[in-house]
């Protein structure tokens, strides 16, 4: 099994587990939704592929900028895809729970101010840091309560969308 973190251009993040089976029917889990996917072959044009997802056929076209177009109408633009290493017999649920405390940058910019330090107790909604982008300052607040375990950035440092900034447990 493999685990991926997908970031869309809108800043949404999806955890995806992928399990390849011997009968060419792969299993993909996104959140609480399960999909059975079968690769049927190349599509009608370059960079187009035909899949069967939960019994329904889809043409998937992959553009050079990371945009996925399904059946020539629905689309999803992926900004970044990273694989999450799995150790031994870890269950996906345990891995996802362990990643919930990671605070990721929702945008490209520069860290202006860090308002907490390692070891601080934080409440849900408490401001953690500020990022400046295009002369506008965005305050990043904690999505959960807990203890700041690790601060992975410094004031003045540039960050990209999807970078892990702080870990809270």
C-alpha positions, 0 to 999 in steps of 0.5 A: 500500500502507498499513501499520498498527499495531494494538494489542489491549486485551491489549497485543498489537501487530500490524503489518498491511499492506493493499494495495487491488487493482482487482478488489475483492480486497484483500490483507492481511498480518499477520505472515507470514500472507496474506489475500485479502479481498473486501467483499461489502456490509452485514450484517443489522444496523447496523455489521455488514459481510459479507466473504469472507476466503480464500474463507470468508464472515464477518460482522464487527460493529464495536462502538463501543468498538473490538471486532470480532466475527466470525461472532457468536462470535470477537472482538478488541478493538482499543485503538488503530490507527495508520497508519505512513507509507511513503516512496517505494518502501520495502518492508514488510519494511524498514519493519517491521525499522526498527520493531523497536527501538521500545519501546512502553508496555504499559500506562497509567501514569507513568514513575517511573525511566529507567535508561538514557540516549541512546548507552548500549549495552543487552543483551536483557533489560536494564531500561530504565525503570519505569512506575507504574500503580495503585501497582504498578511495572512494569519495562520491559526491552529486547527486543533488544540495541543502542544507545539512539538516542532517549528520548522520555519523561521521568521523571514523564511520563504515558504511554498504552498503545502510546506509543513510549518508547525507540528502540534500534538 
